[in-house]
Amino acid sequence: MSMRLTLRALAALLAYPSAELTRHIGEVRDALDADAVLPRPARRALEPLLARLETGDLLDLQAEYSELFDRSRALSLHLFEHVHGESRERGQALIDLGQQYIDRGYLLASQELPDFVPVFVEFASCLPAEEAREMLGQPAHVFAALEERLAERSSPYAAVFHALVAAAGARPDREALAELQDHAPADDPAAIDEEWEEKPVSFTAHEMGGPTGMLARLRAAGKEVAAPLKGRGS
């Protein structure tokens, strides 16, 4: 069973909100239903986020997203932030993951980091289903930790990480999850502000993660799936 539509839909939902995404939430919803990869409870759990993105004020949506994912290290959308922190192992892990992408013909723009969750999930969408599940299963404990932390904040984004674990068909390693939760970084606004002051402001990460490209690829994936289905009925 293909997971392509589901994973690209989830990648789009984790991108920085844009006018295009909010206009096309119906397509994201249809993609999730078309694959039927996720159990119904997991798909229903996504509805509050879908409805919020569909009807909310764009500036409010963007502010909420930034408050969650840009101003909280505990909610970072970079996988290796949770696994390696600022250690030198993180750099090597990024190189290794980037090489996996290259080996499969998946080229990233220069400003993209390979461990950014929307990029990681979209890469998984390009793989055969079993490989995609294995790929998603490796950081399942990170997804589970993010789900718990977002649920504690009553954020509808928690449902996306629940869906990723469900799509992987994996049970997160309890010890690894407990260790992540025990060592969750404290969110010190002063430290975050200082870090922002030390670095030039750049919006390229959100431009990269924006849904323009992802929605286009989501539509393309839908056409690829629909074409053989039409052929069967002819």
Secondary structure by P-SEA (a helix, b strand, c coil): ccaaaaaaaaaaaaccccaaaaacaaaaaaaaaaaccccaaaaaaaaaaaaaaacccaaaaaaaaaaccccccccccccccccccccaaaaaaaaaaaaaaaaaccccccccccccaaaaaaaaaaccaaaaaaaaaaaaaaaaaaaaaaaaacccaaaaaaaaaaaacccccaaaaaaaaaacccccaaaaaaaaaaccccaaaaaaacaaaaaaaaaaaaaaaaaaaaaaac
